[in-house]
Amino acid sequence: MTRSPRTLVLSTMAGLALFAAAVHFIVPRADTSYGVENITTGAVAPAETQKALPQSRTEMQLSFAPLVKQTANAVVNVYAEKMVERRSPFADDPFFERFFGQQMPNRSEKQSSLGSGVIVGKNGIVVTNNHVIADADDIKVALADGREFACTIVLKDDRLDLAVLKIKSDGPFETIPFGDSDAVEVGDLVLAIGNPFGVGQTVTSGIVSALARNQIVSGDFGFFIQTDAAINPGNSGGALIDMNGQLIGINTAIFSRGGGSNGVGFAIPANLVKVFVASAEGGNGSFTRPFIGASFEPVTSEVAEALGLDRARGALVSSVIEGGPAEKAGIKPGQVIVAVNGVAVEHPDALGYRLTTVGIGHDAKITVIDNGKSHDINLTLAEAPETSPRDERLIEGRNPFAGAVVGNLSPRLADELRMPASSQGVVITQINRGSPASRVGFQPKDIVLAINGTPIDKTATLEAITREDPSLWRVEIERDGQRIRQFFR
């Protein structure tokens, strides 16, 4: 859930949750040559061929119907149900507790969400948004021909807002092939297929309005295809296809004031979806991101001027972790990364996207600008290391940390918690609801620095101290880079 200073309404495309922001979660041409950008100067060479415009009235009356017939059967409706427990409104009321005891009966009810999905494997592999199926107990998909099937979750990731499902049937099923989302250009015609508002499968047309959009939703990084094709609640997880009938994106969010389409929709690029599906089919159980071992900042106009860049673009290296892949490759603070494998990098989010699509175990050619000069660096991509065992422990007993799960920080655990990779110490990873740790105000990602004057270097130390019974607890933690001292009796 994100917050924005804007006063627009944000709702999930599953049609359930409202957010205080402007974003709504919603559920290459083979004959074209593209211009090439000069990484140093930013100049773009003209394309060898021009895309054709309609030349006659006959061409203006051409239909998308053959393309829809080719792809629509591979777009499904996704129905997700979960049981939620509603707290009794009479809980903690002394009068009703006289008759029903201390525990008031709660009631359970079924909560449903609706979205869309795309079949990308003949064996029934379906891609959708994570927010469509999050916490679901029962998931079904309905095909365009009316057939319904139960599904299992193969892999999901809330940080990418992607999920892979497996239809409980041998198939074969019709599929939509992946396209190359990096070959997409602003102005390309696209179709969006999904199930808006639950009215049934719907096709809308539009163009690609922009590329590499970031700061749209919270997550690992922002790198979205923007389109003006009408996308509405229920389109979450639906297909964005090009004129070759290839999948170039998974529709995921819209900007809207009232919940409907205003012509500003966003899709997760197919090249990232392809990597995610490959990870799911590999059976790893989780999606692993490459560990760079460095922190990055956007290049502002002031920074660009100070560094002698022709324009504000790229990712400024702000810090490098000792012994990490970036340091080993020769990346240094103050350098600006402007391309990965020859493809321009617009901002730090774009850098994360490019490296993720390259994949762990591969080398990436990083183009950097250092002191006004451009050169290439080879960076080997690996997963974040667990330099010290996390040794997660649930703290119990009579102490302020009771009900908290703590772990030893490492680059891997820091990555899972979305913390800086350089974070060290003992961190709170989870807090049980209603526990003493929750009541005193501890939060996940709090780093415990000291208890009663004793530095906390590992989870075993913290657990041993909490077994004591002092009259006063003096606790020092770090939260969002700020040191906080607290006292508890």
Beta strands, then each sheet from edge to edge (+ up, - down):
strand 1: 10-11
strand 2: 18-19
strand 3: 23-25
strand 4: 75-86
strand 5: 107-121
strand 6: 125-128
strand 7: 138-142
strand 8: 148-157
strand 9: 162-167
strand 10: 189-194
strand 11: 202-213
strand 12: 224-227
strand 13: 239-241
strand 14: 247-255
strand 15: 265-269
strand 16: 290-291
strand 17: 294-298
strand 18: 315-320
strand 19: 336-340
strand 20: 343-344
strand 21: 363-370
strand 22: 373-380
strand 23: 382-383
strand 24: 393-394
strand 25: 404-408
strand 26: 426-431
strand 27: 447-451
strand 28: 454-455
strand 29: 473-479
strand 30: 482-488
sheet 1: 1+ 2-
sheet 2: 3+ 14- 13+ 10- 11+ 12- 15+
sheet 3: 4+ 5- 6+ 9- 8+ 7- 4+
sheet 4: 16+ 23-
sheet 5: 17+ 18- 19+ 20-
sheet 6: 17+ 18- 19+ 21- 22+
sheet 7: 24+ 25- 26+ 27- 28+
sheet 8: 24+ 25- 26+ 27- 29+ 30-
end
